[in-house]
Amino acid sequence: MRAKTGIAILCFYALSCVLSSGTALHAENAASLQQPAEIASQDSANELFVTVGQSVLVDTTQPIVRVAVGMGDIAEATATTPTEVMVNGKAPGVTSLIVWEAQGGRQFFKVMVRPSSYVENDAMAGIERELRMELPGQHLKLSSEGGLIFLRGTVKDLNSSQRAFQIASTAGKVINLLYVDVPPPQPQILLKVRFASVDLTQLRQLGINIFSVGAANTIGTVTTGQFPAPTVSSPTTGSAVATIANALNLSLFRQDLGLGATIQALENDGVIQVLSQPNLLAANGKQASFLAGGEYPYPVVQGVTGGGLGAVTIQFQEFGVRLNFIPTITPRNTIRLQVAPEVSSLDFTNGVQISGFTVPALDVRKMNTEVEMAQGQSLAIGGLLDNRETQNLQKVPFIGDIPILGKLFQSISKTTTKTELIVIVTPEIVAPMPAGVPLPKLNYPEKFIPPNSKIPMTNPGPDVTGAKPLQPSPANIPIEKLMESMKPEKPLIIQTESGYGGVGSTTTSGGPPQQ
């Protein structure tokens, strides 16, 4: 008796939800007892609500032959007596219940199993405990409505927001309504780059050309061919004539013997030193680009079809000292650098001639690497030590191999080149100069032109322009607003003209021209 009373108390709330349909059901079933058998055997449909973990009793006026549930994972049905069925809710969802009666009638029920508020509240409480453990001191709150979980509160940074979202997502679909404390300004990183290059060139040349205009009744020249020799013409009348196009740096001639010589004996030393010190400032994670140099024109032939002539346009190529880099501060408080320094200069020696135009070559020294170091530390990211020696020996066969005397019939050219290059980078975290501090000025060798006016070039103050001061920064803002402010800006687009007869080119900050 006590067990049945307990079941009745447990099911009282669920039965109260079904009373409206259940009363109609009992009335309908009672009426079916007074109706003919053919009418009583008609099908009927009803709605049945049950909560997960609870049970509902369904009474019939006719004995039950069989019961069936569409999805056993959602609900289960058991005939406790010949005229009573107990339905248990197992999981949230919708299924169907069919009851077959002894006289051939069937009862159809739409069983809707709702989630248990106790289980749901217990799950929410468990998640809130995890949030308090993982994110101490940050006020977070969860609420559930319509199958959605609403996450509210204030966190100190984006990492805390991401962790809170992941923890709350274990209970279902989460709507992130968090506020985030406004972060401090991004640090500024100054990159100092040092290009140091020394080129040493040594040149030694020695050669002798011998010519005769009648010595021993012989007219001619003896040369190794490395240096130009005089030209001796055979005269039709009189004596022979020697024409010296290049006297080199020594020339001898015995008129009484009709014998002469031109000698090449040169020694040349050359030194080229290059030192560039570009400095560039960028925010954390942002790209910066720097170029100190110029652009040189070069012709480009366009529109050539078949055997026709194309139009020649002029385009420009940049050269000089270039620096591109992206600094990123790591969690280890180090600075990771993606850096690409470059030094280029015009080289007319190796240039080419195109349709009467002289197009110079470029002497380029560049590198592209990624390094990591602490603030103020320095790294040599590139170095070159190149020693080259070129020697060219030419001699007259057989005679040039005679000891001592053979030196007169040999030409030697020896070139030695030494190149030393080093590139050093040093990152530093810097802050802006305080307001009111005098700005750094250049040290002009000569006195600069004085200004035309004694009034300094400054913007008018708020008392003149009426500009309102900026509002103080809020303590926290919605997370979507903070994420929007942290999106990278679009790169700068600089429109330049290619020059005479040329086409425009678009250049983006930190990248090559895009034609």
Order of alpha helices (4+ residues) and beta strands (2+ residues): alpha-alpha-alpha-beta-beta-beta-beta-beta-beta-beta-alpha-beta-beta-alpha-beta-beta-beta-beta-beta-beta-beta-beta-beta-beta-beta-beta-beta-beta-beta-alpha-beta-alpha-beta-beta-beta
